Amino acid sequence: MNSKNLKLTWEQYGYIIFPDFIDETERTSLKQICDRILNQIIADDKRYENTTNIAFLTEPNYFIHHHQDLLKLLEFIAAPRILSILTQISGQSPLFHNTQYFYKPKQKSWDGIWHRDTQFNAPYSELEQQRMSQMTGVHFRVAFEDDTRLEYVPGSHQRWDTEAELTIRKGNNPTQSEMPGRERIELKAGDACLFHAWGIHRGTYRAEIPRSTFDIIYGWGGLCDWGIPKPTCFADLSLLEELSNTAKIFYQNFIETYQSYWMTS
């Protein structure tokens, strides 16, 4: 997909699928890293067996005896092939924010709420719409196994809710499946999907269906001052010297953007 078609597809739908984005070797390697972190977290807190995902996978305590795993994960997050896609769409340098790993719950199954990521800790619509205009947040996720658990309303990233959408999203039953215009995003193992975090979407979670999907959150056009990311491993600035030049520049931008917030928190 050339740059023009990439931007047009993004503007129209708010999501793009990239088939066969990673090969089996890379998929296996990244999955092993994410699974090891997940197992460490569950060993410390069994409640994570029946949740949907873990976040902040770049925390240093996950890599005390696995330093090369951290470098591999950081290089993938800052991979030129990912940053190039984001830059072509935005015309700006993307900013790192966070990581997540989605997995199947051990026993419990449920449907998630329909939401825009801007709505959390935003008690009124005016604040949410202000956030939507302030910057752009996106998810870039890579499926290590087939994943059909994300639903999205195409084009909703470009506008505010219709009356029907708002009734569901802000109503008494935001998990109901009858969201108008919804589409299920289907990924095969190795596929990647970029979607706009401000668009209306939800996850569905099934204990009987395997899932392992790595999700990276980026932004551009401003900073997310209502949800400041943690420094995670970047409290140790010497780590930058072990990274490729592209990754080093990418994470330096992240550090410089949020460092003052970390110092005052």
C-alpha positions in Angstrom: 0.0 0.0 0.0 1.5 3.3 -1.0 1.5 6.4 1.2 -1.5 8.0 -0.5 -3.7 4.8 -0.2 -2.4 4.3 3.3 -3.6 7.7 4.4 -6.9 7.4 2.5 -7.7 4.1 4.1 -6.8 5.4 7.5 -8.9 8.5 7.2 -11.9 6.6 6.0 -11.9 3.6 8.3 -9.6 4.3 11.2 -8.0 0.9 11.0 -5.7 -1.0 8.6 -4.7 -4.6 8.6 -1.2 -5.6 7.5 -1.1 -9.3 6.5 1.9 -11.4 7.3 3.6 -8.5 9.1 6.0 -10.8 11.0 7.3 -14.3 10.1 7.0 -17.4 12.2 10.5 -17.0 13.7 9.9 -13.5 15.0 6.4 -14.4 16.1 7.7 -17.3 18.2 10.5 -15.2 19.7 8.3 -12.3 20.7 5.6 -14.6 22.0 8.1 -16.4 24.3 9.1 -13.0 25.8 5.5 -11.9 26.4 4.4 -15.3 27.8 7.3 -15.3 30.2 6.4 -11.9 31.5 2.7 -13.0 31.8 3.7 -16.1 33.7 5.8 -14.0 36.1 2.9 -11.7 36.7 0.4 -14.5 37.3 2.8 -16.2 39.7 2.8 -13.0 41.8 -1.0 -12.5 41.5 -3.4 -15.2 40.5 -6.1 -12.7 39.8 -4.4 -12.1 36.4 -5.4 -15.6 35.3 -8.9 -14.2 34.5 -8.2 -10.7 33.3 -7.9 -9.6 29.7 -4.4 -8.2 29.4 -1.2 -7.0 31.1 0.5 -3.6 30.5 3.9 -1.9 30.8 5.8 -5.0 29.5 9.0 -2.9 29.5 9.2 -2.8 33.3 12.8 -3.6 34.3 11.9 -6.2 36.9 10.7 -8.5 34.1 14.3 -8.7 32.6 16.6 -9.1 35.6 18.0 -12.3 34.1 16.7 -11.6 30.5 18.4 -8.5 29.4 18.6 -9.5 25.7 14.8 -10.0 25.8 14.3 -6.4 26.8 16.5 -5.2 24.0 14.7 -7.3 21.5 11.3 -6.0 22.7 12.5 -2.4 22.5 13.9 -2.8 19.0 10.6 -4.2 17.8 8.6 -1.4 19.3 10.9 1.1 17.5 11.2 -1.0 14.3 11.5 1.3 11.2 8.8 -0.7 9.4 6.3 0.2 12.1 7.5 3.8 12.6 7.4 4.3 8.8 3.7 3.4 8.7 2.9 5.8 11.5 4.9 8.6 10.0 3.4 8.2 6.5 -0.1 8.5 8.1 0.6 11.3 10.5 3.3 13.3 8.8 4.9 13.5 12.2 7.4 11.5 14.4 5.3 9.1 16.5 5.7 9.1 20.3 5.9 5.9 22.3 3.3 5.5 25.1 2.8 1.9 26.4 2.6 -1.8 25.7 -0.1 -4.4 26.4 -0.3 -8.2 25.9 -3.8 -9.7 25.4 -4.4 -13.3 26.3 -7.3 -15.6 26.9 -8.8 -15.7 30.4 -8.4 -19.1 32.1 -12.1 -19.6 33.0 -14.2 -16.5 32.7 -15.7 -15.2 29.4 -17.3 -11.9 28.8 -17.9 -9.0 26.4 -16.0 -5.7 27.0 -17.6 -2.3 27.0 -17.9 -0.2 23.8 -15.6 2.7 24.3 -13.2 5.3 23.0 -9.9 5.4 24.9 -10.5 9.1 25.6 -13.4 8.4 27.8 -11.6 7.0 30.8 -11.5 9.4 33.7 -13.4 11.9 31.6 -16.7 12.5 33.4 -18.3 14.7 30.7 -18.4 14.7 26.9 -16.8 18.1 26.5 -13.6 16.9 28.1 -13.6 13.7 26.0 -14.0 15.7 22.8 -11.3 18.1 23.9 -8.9 15.1 24.3 -9.9 13.8 20.9 -8.8 17.1 19.3 -5.7 17.4 21.5 -3.7 14.6 20.0 -4.0 11.2 18.3 -3.6 7.9 20.1 -3.2 4.6 18.2 -2.8 0.9 18.8 -0.5 -1.2 16.7 -1.1 -4.8 17.5 0.5 -8.0 16.2 -1.2 -11.4 16.5 0.9 -14.3 17.6 -2.1 -16.5 17.1 -5.3 -16.0 15.1 -7.3 -13.2 16.8 -10.9 -12.2 16.2 -11.7 -10.5 19.5 -11.7 -6.9 18.5 -14.7 -5.0 17.1 -14.5 -1.5 15.7 -16.9 1.1 14.2 -15.2 2.3 11.0 -15.0 6.0 10.6 -16.0 6.8 14.2 -12.5 8.2 14.8 -13.4 11.2 12.6 -16.5 12.3 14.4 -18.5 12.3 17.7 -21.1 9.6 18.5 -24.5 9.3 16.8 -27.4 9.3 19.2 -27.6 5.5 18.9 -23.9 5.0 19.6 -23.9 7.3 22.6 -26.9 5.5 24.0 -24.9 2.3 24.0 -21.5 3.7 25.0 -22.7 5.9 27.8 -25.8 3.9 28.7 -26.7 1.3 31.3 -25.5 -1.6 29.1 -22.3 -0.6 27.2 -21.5 -4.3 26.5 -24.5 -5.0 24.3 -23.5 -6.3 20.8 -25.9 -4.2 18.7 -23.6 -1.3 18.1 -24.6 0.1 14.7 -22.0 -0.3 11.9 -19.6 -2.5 14.0 -17.1 -4.7 12.2 -15.1 -7.6 13.6 -11.4 -7.3 12.9 -10.0 -10.7 12.0 -6.2 -11.3 12.2 -4.3 -14.4 11.3 -1.2 -15.3 13.1 1.6 -12.9 12.0 -0.9 -10.2 10.9 -0.7 -6.7 12.3 -3.5 -4.1 12.8 -3.3 -0.4 13.4 -6.4 1.2 14.8 -7.3 4.6 16.0 -7.7 4.6 19.8 -10.3 7.4 19.7 -12.6 5.3 17.5 -15.5 3.3 19.0 -14.3 -0.2 19.8 -14.5 -3.1 22.2 -12.9 -6.4 23.0 -14.6 -9.7 23.6 -13.0 -12.3 25.8 -13.4 -16.1 25.6 -11.8 -18.7 27.8 -12.2 -21.3 25.2 -10.4 -19.4 22.4 -6.6 -19.1 22.4 -5.3 -15.6 22.2 -1.9 -14.0 22.3 -1.6 -10.5 20.8 1.0 -7.9 21.5 -0.3 -4.3 21.4 1.9 -1.1 21.3 0.4 2.3 22.0 1.8 5.3 20.1 0.6 8.9 19.7 1.3 12.0 17.7 0.3 15.6 17.6 0.7 16.3 21.3 1.1 14.4 24.5 -1.3 12.4 26.7 -1.2 14.6 29.8 -4.3 12.9 31.2 -2.6 9.5 31.2 1.1 9.9 31.7 3.0 6.7 30.9 5.5 5.2 33.3 9.2 5.5 32.6 9.5 1.7 33.0 13.1 0.7 32.0 14.0 4.2 30.9 14.8 5.3 34.4 18.2 3.8 33.4 19.4 6.1 30.6 22.5 4.0 29.9 20.1 1.5 28.2 19.9 3.8 25.2 23.5 3.2 24.3 22.7 -0.5 23.7 20.0 0.2 21.1 20.2 0.9 17.4 20.4 4.5 16.4 16.7 4.6 15.2 15.5 3.1 18.5 17.8 5.4 20.5 16.3 8.6 18.9 12.8 7.2 19.2 13.1 6.6 23.0 15.0 9.8 23.6 12.0 11.6 22.3 9.7 9.7 24.7 12.0 10.4 27.6 12.3 14.1 26.8 8.6 14.5 26.4 7.6 12.9 29.7 10.6 13.3 32.0 9.4 16.4 33.7 6.2 14.6 34.6 8.1 11.7 36.1 10.2 14.0 38.2 7.1 15.6 39.8 5.0 12.5 40.3 
